[in-house]
Amino acid sequence: MQTEAFDLNDIHNEPTDEQLQALMEDVAEEARRKRELAAIRQLEILRSEIEAVQRKWFPQ
């Protein structure tokens, strides 16, 4: 659903309930996306650290 843009800093014109709902949905989607990216990055770091320990303690 496309809603009209609004300025949250405008004290004279309040956003509609639909605009606020759209904003909340956008913010929630961005938070989910960032959470997913952070989880992927954390797993990459963990794998890298595990591989470093394995190379140190279990050389081939």
C-alpha positions in Angstrom: 0.0 0.0 0.0 1.5 3.4 -1.0 0.8 6.2 1.4 1.4 9.9 1.0 4.8 11.1 2.4 4.8 13.1 5.6 7.2 14.9 7.8 7.4 13.6 11.4 8.9 17.0 12.5 5.9 18.9 11.2 4.0 20.0 14.3 1.1 21.5 12.3 0.1 18.4 10.3 -0.1 15.1 12.1 0.3 11.9 10.0 -2.7 9.7 9.5 -3.1 6.4 11.2 -2.4 4.7 7.8 0.8 6.7 7.4 1.9 5.8 10.9 1.1 2.1 10.3 3.1 2.1 7.1 6.0 3.7 8.9 5.9 1.1 11.6 5.8 -1.7 9.1 8.7 -0.2 7.2 10.7 0.2 10.4 9.9 -3.4 11.5 11.0 -4.7 8.0 14.2 -2.9 8.2 14.9 -4.2 11.7 14.2 -7.8 10.5 16.6 -7.3 7.6 19.3 -5.8 9.8 18.8 -8.7 12.3 19.2 -11.2 9.6 22.4 -9.6 8.2 23.8 -9.4 11.8 23.1 -13.1 12.4 24.8 -14.0 9.1 27.8 -11.9 9.9 28.1 -13.4 13.4 28.0 -16.9 12.0 30.7 -16.0 9.5 32.9 -14.7 12.4 32.2 -17.8 14.5 33.1 -20.1 11.6 36.3 -18.2 11.0 37.2 -18.5 14.6 36.4 -22.2 14.7 38.6 -22.8 11.6 41.5 -20.9 13.2 41.3 -23.0 16.3 41.1 -26.2 14.3 44.1 -25.2 12.2 46.1 -24.5 15.4 45.1 -27.6 17.3 44.5 -30.1 14.6 46.9 -29.4 11.8 46.5 -31.5 8.6 
